[in-house]
Amino acid sequence: MAFLRKKLFMISIVIPNLNSNIIHLTLDALRKQSYAMEHAEVLVVGTDEPNLVKEDQLVRFIPTERPVNPAAARNIGLRQAKGDPILFTDADCIPAPDWISRMIQYHRTTGARIVGGAVTFKRGNLWTLADNVAMFRDSLPFTVKEPHRLLPTLNLGIRREVFLAIGKMDESLTCSEDIDWIARCQKKGYKLYFEPRARVCHAPSRTTFKAVMKHWVFTGQYMSEVLVRHQALLKPPFVIKYRWLMFGLAPAIAAFLAGRIFWSAPRQMYKYLDVIPLIYLAELAWCWGMFKGLPKVQE
């Protein structure tokens, strides 16, 4: 691309890893980027029991003595990263060949400090599909609203100055730590931007009813704390102030959340109509997680 001829940024890519069984595919995709990867470093932080992380001039593995949560792994990577911008993806994501080029181009041409990219996924297993559609409804390739309210760290680029200004991610949050960190960025005045052409394919290992429900309960528990922390910014529904009311209204709340996914972009989302019942169950599990988590943050 023409913009790359002017100046090549030294960049860092940080990937938290908890024994992913497809991390080698993530790294292979990064090695095949259209960006000149001699101007990049990839930092994989965490544990690698399958022994799939192969180090070379591009990839460096930073092992932890014990398994750590994503916030802790990203903080380690942030402290050791030498590049600017710093990009994030996850160990269950496959970046598109032009992912880095698209992210760097957007940073360069707009001056944006925080840029998120789109999430794609294959249909495959219906539980996995429902999980992906529900979780990343605001980060799909046809999502063009700017500035964004939230950006997940499986596809995110920041300038180093943001990390220096905001500080590390909250390691007490095992889940939703990225939403908390992004909310803190917005409170400091940083705007969130979205480049739908910078894509990663998300391929989680959750393929069963049990795995997906557990994930959404877990997400709801930690999201309750994040919503309470950032009520003025995130504007959660009033029912989070009344735990038992939320419990009673959970079926209606889940139906609203599932329906909102489809009426927000009906022409693009119709192809996922077959997983509406599964998305509803996921949202119901999220409500149950919120119900369980709210007492801890309301004390």
FIZATOR-738115 format. One record per residue (C-alpha): residue number from 0; residue in three letters; y negated, z negated, x negated. Coordinates in Angstrom, 1 decimal, m for minus. Layout:
pt drenkol NUM	mimi ALA	Y Y	Z Z	X X
...
END
This chain:
pt drenkol 0	mimi MET	Y 0.0	Z 0.0	X 0.0
pt drenkol 1	mimi ALA	Y m3.5	Z 0.8	X m1.2
pt drenkol 2	mimi PHE	Y m4.8	Z m2.7	X m1.1
pt drenkol 3	mimi LEU	Y m2.2	Z m3.8	X m3.6
pt drenkol 4	mimi ARG	Y m3.6	Z m1.5	X m6.3
pt drenkol 5	mimi LYS	Y m6.8	Z m3.4	X m6.4
pt drenkol 6	mimi LYS	Y m5.5	Z m6.8	X m7.3
pt drenkol 7	mimi LEU	Y m2.1	Z m8.5	X m7.1
pt drenkol 8	mimi PHE	Y m2.1	Z m12.1	X m6.1
pt drenkol 9	mimi MET	Y 0.2	Z m14.6	X m7.8
pt drenkol 10	mimi ILE	Y 1.9	Z m16.1	X m4.8
pt drenkol 11	mimi SER	Y 4.4	Z m18.9	X m4.1
pt drenkol 12	mimi ILE	Y 7.1	Z m18.9	X m1.4
pt drenkol 13	mimi VAL	Y 8.4	Z m22.3	X m0.4
pt drenkol 14	mimi ILE	Y 11.7	Z m22.7	X 1.4
pt drenkol 15	mimi PRO	Y 13.2	Z m26.0	X 2.5
pt drenkol 16	mimi ASN	Y 17.0	Z m25.9	X 2.4
pt drenkol 17	mimi LEU	Y 19.7	Z m28.2	X 3.9
pt drenkol 18	mimi ASN	Y 22.9	Z m26.5	X 2.9
pt drenkol 19	mimi SER	Y 22.1	Z m23.3	X 4.7
pt drenkol 20	mimi ASN	Y 25.0	Z m20.8	X 4.8
pt drenkol 21	mimi ILE	Y 22.7	Z m17.8	X 4.9
pt drenkol 22	mimi ILE	Y 20.1	Z m18.8	X 2.2
pt drenkol 23	mimi HIS	Y 21.5	Z m16.1	X 0.0
pt drenkol 24	mimi LEU	Y 20.5	Z m13.5	X 2.6
pt drenkol 25	mimi THR	Y 17.0	Z m15.0	X 2.7
pt drenkol 26	mimi LEU	Y 16.7	Z m14.7	X m1.1
pt drenkol 27	mimi ASP	Y 18.1	Z m11.2	X m1.2
pt drenkol 28	mimi ALA	Y 15.5	Z m10.1	X 1.4
pt drenkol 29	mimi LEU	Y 12.8	Z m11.6	X m0.8
pt drenkol 30	mimi ARG	Y 14.1	Z m9.9	X m3.9
pt drenkol 31	mimi LYS	Y 13.8	Z m6.6	X m2.0
pt drenkol 32	mimi GLN	Y 10.2	Z m7.0	X m0.9
pt drenkol 33	mimi SER	Y 7.7	Z m4.1	X m1.2
pt drenkol 34	mimi TYR	Y 5.3	Z m6.5	X m2.9
pt drenkol 35	mimi ALA	Y 5.5	Z m6.6	X m6.7
pt drenkol 36	mimi MET	Y 7.6	Z m9.7	X m7.1
pt drenkol 37	mimi GLU	Y 6.8	Z m10.2	X m10.7
pt drenkol 38	mimi HIS	Y 3.6	Z m11.7	X m9.3
pt drenkol 39	mimi ALA	Y 5.6	Z m14.2	X m7.2
pt drenkol 40	mimi GLU	Y 7.7	Z m17.3	X m7.4
pt drenkol 41	mimi VAL	Y 10.3	Z m18.5	X m4.8
pt drenkol 42	mimi LEU	Y 10.8	Z m22.3	X m4.7
pt drenkol 43	mimi VAL	Y 14.0	Z m23.5	X m2.8
pt drenkol 44	mimi VAL	Y 13.8	Z m27.2	X m2.3
pt drenkol 45	mimi GLY	Y 16.7	Z m29.4	X m1.0
pt drenkol 46	mimi THR	Y 20.5	Z m29.3	X m1.2
pt drenkol 47	mimi ASP	Y 22.8	Z m26.4	X m1.6
pt drenkol 48	mimi GLU	Y 26.4	Z m27.5	X m1.1
pt drenkol 49	mimi PRO	Y 27.6	Z m23.9	X m0.4
pt drenkol 50	mimi ASN	Y 26.2	Z m23.0	X m3.9
pt drenkol 51	mimi LEU	Y 24.4	Z m19.9	X m2.5
pt drenkol 52	mimi VAL	Y 21.1	Z m20.3	X m4.3
pt drenkol 53	mimi LYS	Y 21.2	Z m18.2	X m7.5
pt drenkol 54	mimi GLU	Y 18.3	Z m18.8	X m9.8
pt drenkol 55	mimi ASP	Y 16.6	Z m16.0	X m11.7
pt drenkol 56	mimi GLN	Y 13.1	Z m15.0	X m12.9
pt drenkol 57	mimi LEU	Y 12.0	Z m15.1	X m9.2
pt drenkol 58	mimi VAL	Y 14.0	Z m17.9	X m7.7
pt drenkol 59	mimi ARG	Y 13.8	Z m21.6	X m8.8
pt drenkol 60	mimi PHE	Y 16.0	Z m24.2	X m7.1
pt drenkol 61	mimi ILE	Y 14.5	Z m27.7	X m6.9
pt drenkol 62	mimi PRO	Y 17.4	Z m30.0	X m6.0
pt drenkol 63	mimi THR	Y 16.8	Z m33.4	X m4.3
pt drenkol 64	mimi GLU	Y 19.0	Z m36.4	X m4.9
pt drenkol 65	mimi ARG	Y 19.8	Z m36.6	X m1.2
pt drenkol 66	mimi PRO	Y 19.2	Z m34.5	X 1.8
pt drenkol 67	mimi VAL	Y 15.5	Z m34.6	X 2.8
pt drenkol 68	mimi ASN	Y 13.8	Z m33.4	X 5.9
pt drenkol 69	mimi PRO	Y 11.7	Z m30.2	X 6.0
pt drenkol 70	mimi ALA	Y 8.4	Z m32.1	X 5.6
pt drenkol 71	mimi ALA	Y 9.6	Z m33.8	X 2.4
pt drenkol 72	mimi ALA	Y 11.0	Z m30.5	X 1.0
pt drenkol 73	mimi ARG	Y 7.9	Z m28.6	X 1.7
pt drenkol 74	mimi ASN	Y 5.7	Z m31.3	X 0.1
pt drenkol 75	mimi ILE	Y 7.8	Z m31.1	X m3.0
pt drenkol 76	mimi GLY	Y 7.4	Z m27.3	X m3.0
pt drenkol 77	mimi LEU	Y 3.6	Z m27.5	X m2.3
pt drenkol 78	mimi ARG	Y 3.1	Z m29.9	X m5.3
pt drenkol 79	mimi GLN	Y 5.0	Z m27.6	X m7.7
pt drenkol 80	mimi ALA	Y 3.8	Z m24.2	X m6.3
pt drenkol 81	mimi LYS	Y 1.6	Z m22.3	X m8.8
pt drenkol 82	mimi GLY	Y 0.5	Z m19.4	X m6.5
pt drenkol 83	mimi ASP	Y m2.3	Z m18.9	X m4.1
pt drenkol 84	mimi PRO	Y m1.6	Z m18.0	X m1.2
pt drenkol 85	mimi ILE	Y 1.4	Z m20.2	X m0.6
pt drenkol 86	mimi LEU	Y 3.9	Z m18.7	X 2.0
pt drenkol 87	mimi PHE	Y 6.5	Z m20.6	X 3.9
pt drenkol 88	mimi THR	Y 9.7	Z m19.5	X 5.5
pt drenkol 89	mimi ASP	Y 13.0	Z m21.2	X 6.3
pt drenkol 90	mimi ALA	Y 16.5	Z m21.0	X 4.9
pt drenkol 91	mimi ASP	Y 17.8	Z m19.4	X 8.2
pt drenkol 92	mimi CYS	Y 15.2	Z m16.6	X 8.2
pt drenkol 93	mimi ILE	Y 15.4	Z m13.0	X 6.9
pt drenkol 94	mimi PRO	Y 12.0	Z m11.7	X 6.0
pt drenkol 95	mimi ALA	Y 11.2	Z m8.0	X 6.7
pt drenkol 96	mimi PRO	Y 10.8	Z m5.8	X 3.6
pt drenkol 97	mimi ASP	Y 7.0	Z m5.7	X 4.0
pt drenkol 98	mimi TRP	Y 6.6	Z m9.4	X 5.0
pt drenkol 99	mimi ILE	Y 4.8	Z m10.5	X 1.9
pt drenkol 100	mimi SER	Y 2.6	Z m7.4	X 1.7
pt drenkol 101	mimi ARG	Y 1.5	Z m7.8	X 5.3
pt drenkol 102	mimi MET	Y 0.7	Z m11.5	X 4.8
pt drenkol 103	mimi ILE	Y m1.3	Z m10.9	X 1.6
pt drenkol 104	mimi GLN	Y m3.1	Z m8.0	X 3.1
pt drenkol 105	mimi TYR	Y m4.2	Z m10.1	X 6.0
pt drenkol 106	mimi HIS	Y m5.4	Z m12.9	X 3.8
pt drenkol 107	mimi ARG	Y m7.3	Z m10.5	X 1.6
pt drenkol 108	mimi THR	Y m8.9	Z m8.3	X 4.2
pt drenkol 109	mimi THR	Y m9.9	Z m11.0	X 6.6
pt drenkol 110	mimi GLY	Y m10.5	Z m14.0	X 4.4
pt drenkol 111	mimi ALA	Y m8.3	Z m16.1	X 6.7
pt drenkol 112	mimi ARG	Y m7.1	Z m19.4	X 5.2
pt drenkol 113	mimi ILE	Y m4.1	Z m19.8	X 7.6
pt drenkol 114	mimi VAL	Y m2.1	Z m16.9	X 8.8
pt drenkol 115	mimi GLY	Y 1.1	Z m16.9	X 10.8
pt drenkol 116	mimi GLY	Y 3.5	Z m14.1	X 11.3
pt drenkol 117	mimi ALA	Y 5.9	Z m13.0	X 14.1
pt drenkol 118	mimi VAL	Y 9.4	Z m14.1	X 14.7
pt drenkol 119	mimi THR	Y 12.2	Z m11.7	X 15.6
pt drenkol 120	mimi PHE	Y 15.8	Z m12.3	X 16.4
pt drenkol 121	mimi LYS	Y 19.0	Z m10.4	X 17.5
pt drenkol 122	mimi ARG	Y 20.4	Z m10.8	X 20.9
pt drenkol 123	mimi GLY	Y 23.9	Z m11.9	X 19.9
pt drenkol 124	mimi ASN	Y 25.0	Z m15.3	X 21.2
pt drenkol 125	mimi LEU	Y 23.3	Z m16.2	X 24.4
pt drenkol 126	mimi TRP	Y 22.7	Z m19.8	X 23.5
pt drenkol 127	mimi THR	Y 21.1	Z m18.8	X 20.3
pt drenkol 128	mimi LEU	Y 19.0	Z m16.2	X 22.1
pt drenkol 129	mimi ALA	Y 17.8	Z m18.7	X 24.6
pt drenkol 130	mimi ASP	Y 17.0	Z m21.2	X 21.8
pt drenkol 131	mimi ASN	Y 14.9	Z m18.6	X 20.0
pt drenkol 132	mimi VAL	Y 13.0	Z m17.2	X 23.1
pt drenkol 133	mimi ALA	Y 12.1	Z m20.7	X 24.2
pt drenkol 134	mimi MET	Y 11.1	Z m22.0	X 20.8
pt drenkol 135	mimi PHE	Y 9.1	Z m19.0	X 19.6
pt drenkol 136	mimi ARG	Y 7.6	Z m17.6	X 22.8
pt drenkol 137	mimi ASP	Y 4.1	Z m17.7	X 21.2
pt drenkol 138	mimi SER	Y 5.1	Z m16.0	X 18.0
pt drenkol 139	mimi LEU	Y 6.8	Z m12.9	X 19.2
pt drenkol 140	mimi PRO	Y 5.7	Z m9.5	X 17.8
pt drenkol 141	mimi PHE	Y 3.8	Z m8.6	X 20.9
pt drenkol 142	mimi THR	Y 1.8	Z m11.9	X 20.8
pt drenkol 143	mimi VAL	Y m1.7	Z m10.8	X 19.8
pt drenkol 144	mimi LYS	Y m4.0	Z m13.7	X 21.0
pt drenkol 145	mimi GLU	Y m6.3	Z m15.0	X 18.3
pt drenkol 146	mimi PRO	Y m7.1	Z m17.5	X 17.1
pt drenkol 147	mimi HIS	Y m3.7	Z m19.1	X 17.8
pt drenkol 148	mimi ARG	Y m3.2	Z m22.7	X 18.9
pt drenkol 149	mimi LEU	Y 0.0	Z m23.3	X 17.0
pt drenkol 150	mimi LEU	Y 1.8	Z m21.6	X 14.1
pt drenkol 151	mimi PRO	Y 5.3	Z m22.6	X 13.0
pt drenkol 152	mimi THR	Y 6.1	Z m22.9	X 9.3
pt drenkol 153	mimi LEU	Y 9.1	Z m20.5	X 9.3
pt drenkol 154	mimi ASN	Y 6.5	Z m17.8	X 8.9
pt drenkol 155	mimi LEU	Y 3.2	Z m19.1	X 7.6
pt drenkol 156	mimi GLY	Y 0.8	Z m18.4	X 4.8
pt drenkol 157	mimi ILE	Y m2.0	Z m20.7	X 3.6
pt drenkol 158	mimi ARG	Y m4.6	Z m20.7	X 0.9
pt drenkol 159	mimi ARG	Y m4.2	Z m23.5	X m1.7
pt drenkol 160	mimi GLU	Y m7.5	Z m25.0	X m0.6
pt drenkol 161	mimi VAL	Y m6.0	Z m25.9	X 2.8
pt drenkol 162	mimi PHE	Y m3.3	Z m28.0	X 1.2
pt drenkol 163	mimi LEU	Y m5.9	Z m29.7	X m1.0
pt drenkol 164	mimi ALA	Y m8.1	Z m30.4	X 2.0
pt drenkol 165	mimi ILE	Y m5.4	Z m31.5	X 4.5
pt drenkol 166	mimi GLY	Y m2.8	Z m33.2	X 2.2
pt drenkol 167	mimi LYS	Y 0.9	Z m33.3	X 2.6
pt drenkol 168	mimi MET	Y 3.0	Z m33.0	X 5.7
pt drenkol 169	mimi ASP	Y 4.0	Z m36.3	X 7.5
pt drenkol 170	mimi GLU	Y 7.5	Z m37.1	X 6.2
pt drenkol 171	mimi SER	Y 8.1	Z m39.6	X 8.9
pt drenkol 172	mimi LEU	Y 8.4	Z m36.7	X 11.3
pt drenkol 173	mimi THR	Y 11.9	Z m35.2	X 11.0
pt drenkol 174	mimi CYS	Y 10.9	Z m32.5	X 13.5
pt drenkol 175	mimi SER	Y 7.6	Z m31.0	X 14.7
pt drenkol 176	mimi GLU	Y 6.0	Z m31.9	X 11.4
pt drenkol 177	mimi ASP	Y 4.6	Z m28.4	X 11.2
pt drenkol 178	mimi ILE	Y 2.8	Z m28.7	X 14.5
pt drenkol 179	mimi ASP	Y 1.4	Z m32.0	X 13.4
pt drenkol 180	mimi TRP	Y 0.2	Z m30.5	X 10.1
pt drenkol 181	mimi ILE	Y m1.3	Z m27.5	X 11.8
pt drenkol 182	mimi ALA	Y m3.1	Z m29.7	X 14.3
pt drenkol 183	mimi ARG	Y m4.6	Z m31.6	X 11.4
pt drenkol 184	mimi CYS	Y m5.8	Z m28.3	X 9.9
pt drenkol 185	mimi GLN	Y m7.6	Z m27.4	X 13.1
pt drenkol 186	mimi LYS	Y m9.2	Z m30.8	X 13.3
pt drenkol 187	mimi LYS	Y m10.7	Z m30.0	X 9.9
pt drenkol 188	mimi GLY	Y m12.1	Z m26.8	X 11.2
pt drenkol 189	mimi TYR	Y m9.6	Z m24.3	X 10.0
pt drenkol 190	mimi LYS	Y m8.8	Z m21.4	X 12.4
pt drenkol 191	mimi LEU	Y m5.3	Z m20.1	X 12.9
pt drenkol 192	mimi TYR	Y m4.7	Z m16.3	X 12.7
pt drenkol 193	mimi PHE	Y m1.7	Z m14.2	X 13.6
pt drenkol 194	mimi GLU	Y m0.4	Z m11.0	X 12.0
pt drenkol 195	mimi PRO	Y 2.4	Z m9.7	X 14.2
pt drenkol 196	mimi ARG	Y 3.4	Z m7.1	X 11.7
pt drenkol 197	mimi ALA	Y 4.5	Z m9.8	X 9.2
pt drenkol 198	mimi ARG	Y 7.9	Z m10.6	X 10.5
pt drenkol 199	mimi VAL	Y 10.9	Z m12.8	X 9.8
pt drenkol 200	mimi CYS	Y 14.2	Z m12.6	X 11.6
pt drenkol 201	mimi HIS	Y 15.4	Z m16.1	X 12.7
pt drenkol 202	mimi ALA	Y 19.1	Z m16.6	X 12.7
pt drenkol 203	mimi PRO	Y 19.8	Z m20.3	X 13.4
pt drenkol 204	mimi SER	Y 23.3	Z m21.8	X 13.3
pt drenkol 205	mimi ARG	Y 23.0	Z m23.2	X 16.9
pt drenkol 206	mimi THR	Y 25.5	Z m21.2	X 19.0
pt drenkol 207	mimi THR	Y 26.8	Z m23.7	X 21.5
pt drenkol 208	mimi PHE	Y 25.6	Z m25.6	X 24.6
pt drenkol 209	mimi LYS	Y 26.0	Z m28.9	X 22.7
pt drenkol 210	mimi ALA	Y 24.1	Z m27.7	X 19.6
pt drenkol 211	mimi VAL	Y 21.2	Z m26.2	X 21.5
pt drenkol 212	mimi MET	Y 20.8	Z m29.2	X 23.8
pt drenkol 213	mimi LYS	Y 20.9	Z m31.6	X 20.9
pt drenkol 214	mimi HIS	Y 18.2	Z m29.6	X 19.2
pt drenkol 215	mimi TRP	Y 15.9	Z m29.6	X 22.2
pt drenkol 216	mimi VAL	Y 16.3	Z m33.4	X 22.8
pt drenkol 217	mimi PHE	Y 15.6	Z m34.0	X 19.2
pt drenkol 218	mimi THR	Y 12.5	Z m31.7	X 19.3
pt drenkol 219	mimi GLY	Y 11.2	Z m33.5	X 22.5
pt drenkol 220	mimi GLN	Y 11.6	Z m36.9	X 20.9
pt drenkol 221	mimi TYR	Y 9.4	Z m36.0	X 17.9
pt drenkol 222	mimi MET	Y 7.0	Z m33.8	X 19.9
pt drenkol 223	mimi SER	Y 6.1	Z m36.8	X 22.0
pt drenkol 224	mimi GLU	Y 4.6	Z m38.5	X 19.0
pt drenkol 225	mimi VAL	Y 2.7	Z m35.3	X 18.0
pt drenkol 226	mimi LEU	Y 1.3	Z m34.8	X 21.5
pt drenkol 227	mimi VAL	Y 0.1	Z m38.4	X 21.7
pt drenkol 228	mimi ARG	Y m1.5	Z m38.1	X 18.2
pt drenkol 229	mimi HIS	Y m3.4	Z m34.9	X 19.0
pt drenkol 230	mimi GLN	Y m4.0	Z m35.2	X 22.8
pt drenkol 231	mimi ALA	Y m7.6	Z m33.9	X 22.6
pt drenkol 232	mimi LEU	Y m6.6	Z m30.8	X 20.7
pt drenkol 233	mimi LEU	Y m3.2	Z m30.0	X 22.2
pt drenkol 234	mimi LYS	Y m4.1	Z m31.0	X 25.7
pt drenkol 235	mimi PRO	Y m0.6	Z m32.1	X 26.9
pt drenkol 236	mimi PRO	Y 0.0	Z m32.6	X 30.7
pt drenkol 237	mimi PHE	Y m1.2	Z m35.9	X 32.1
pt drenkol 238	mimi VAL	Y 2.4	Z m36.9	X 32.8
pt drenkol 239	mimi ILE	Y 3.0	Z m37.9	X 29.2
pt drenkol 240	mimi LYS	Y 0.9	Z m41.0	X 30.0
pt drenkol 241	mimi TYR	Y 3.4	Z m42.0	X 32.7
pt drenkol 242	mimi ARG	Y 6.9	Z m41.9	X 31.3
pt drenkol 243	mimi TRP	Y 8.8	Z m42.5	X 34.5
pt drenkol 244	mimi LEU	Y 6.7	Z m39.9	X 36.3
pt drenkol 245	mimi MET	Y 7.7	Z m37.4	X 33.7
pt drenkol 246	mimi PHE	Y 11.3	Z m38.4	X 34.1
pt drenkol 247	mimi GLY	Y 11.1	Z m37.8	X 37.9
pt drenkol 248	mimi LEU	Y 9.2	Z m34.5	X 37.5
pt drenkol 249	mimi ALA	Y 11.4	Z m33.2	X 34.7
pt drenkol 250	mimi PRO	Y 13.2	Z m30.5	X 36.8
pt drenkol 251	mimi ALA	Y 9.8	Z m29.2	X 37.9
pt drenkol 252	mimi ILE	Y 8.3	Z m29.4	X 34.4
pt drenkol 253	mimi ALA	Y 11.3	Z m27.6	X 32.9
pt drenkol 254	mimi ALA	Y 11.1	Z m24.8	X 35.6
pt drenkol 255	mimi PHE	Y 7.4	Z m24.4	X 34.9
pt drenkol 256	mimi LEU	Y 7.9	Z m24.1	X 31.2
pt drenkol 257	mimi ALA	Y 10.7	Z m21.7	X 31.5
pt drenkol 258	mimi GLY	Y 8.8	Z m19.6	X 34.0
pt drenkol 259	mimi ARG	Y 5.7	Z m19.5	X 31.9
pt drenkol 260	mimi ILE	Y 7.6	Z m17.8	X 29.1
pt drenkol 261	mimi PHE	Y 8.2	Z m14.8	X 31.4
pt drenkol 262	mimi TRP	Y 5.0	Z m14.5	X 33.4
pt drenkol 263	mimi SER	Y 2.9	Z m14.6	X 30.2
pt drenkol 264	mimi ALA	Y 4.2	Z m11.2	X 29.2
pt drenkol 265	mimi PRO	Y 6.6	Z m9.9	X 32.0
pt drenkol 266	mimi ARG	Y 6.9	Z m6.3	X 30.7
pt drenkol 267	mimi GLN	Y 8.1	Z m7.5	X 27.3
pt drenkol 268	mimi MET	Y 10.1	Z m10.5	X 28.4
pt drenkol 269	mimi TYR	Y 12.1	Z m8.9	X 31.2
pt drenkol 270	mimi LYS	Y 14.9	Z m8.1	X 28.7
pt drenkol 271	mimi TYR	Y 15.6	Z m11.8	X 28.4
pt drenkol 272	mimi LEU	Y 15.9	Z m12.5	X 32.1
pt drenkol 273	mimi ASP	Y 19.6	Z m13.2	X 31.6
pt drenkol 274	mimi VAL	Y 19.0	Z m16.3	X 29.6
pt drenkol 275	mimi ILE	Y 16.5	Z m17.9	X 32.0
pt drenkol 276	mimi PRO	Y 19.1	Z m20.5	X 33.2
pt drenkol 277	mimi LEU	Y 19.8	Z m21.4	X 29.6
pt drenkol 278	mimi ILE	Y 16.1	Z m21.7	X 28.7
pt drenkol 279	mimi TYR	Y 15.7	Z m23.9	X 31.8
pt drenkol 280	mimi LEU	Y 18.4	Z m26.2	X 30.5
pt drenkol 281	mimi ALA	Y 16.8	Z m26.3	X 27.0
pt drenkol 282	mimi GLU	Y 13.4	Z m27.2	X 28.6
pt drenkol 283	mimi LEU	Y 15.1	Z m29.9	X 30.6
pt drenkol 284	mimi ALA	Y 16.7	Z m31.3	X 27.4
pt drenkol 285	mimi TRP	Y 13.2	Z m31.3	X 25.9
pt drenkol 286	mimi CYS	Y 11.9	Z m33.3	X 28.8
pt drenkol 287	mimi TRP	Y 14.7	Z m35.8	X 28.3
pt drenkol 288	mimi GLY	Y 13.8	Z m36.1	X 24.6
pt drenkol 289	mimi MET	Y 10.1	Z m36.6	X 25.5
pt drenkol 290	mimi PHE	Y 11.2	Z m39.4	X 27.9
pt drenkol 291	mimi LYS	Y 13.2	Z m41.1	X 25.1
pt drenkol 292	mimi GLY	Y 10.4	Z m40.7	X 22.6
pt drenkol 293	mimi LEU	Y 7.4	Z m41.8	X 24.6
pt drenkol 294	mimi PRO	Y 8.1	Z m45.6	X 24.6
pt drenkol 295	mimi LYS	Y 8.0	Z m45.6	X 20.8
pt drenkol 296	mimi VAL	Y 4.5	Z m44.0	X 20.6
pt drenkol 297	mimi GLN	Y 3.1	Z m45.8	X 23.7
pt drenkol 298	mimi GLU	Y 3.8	Z m49.3	X 22.4
END
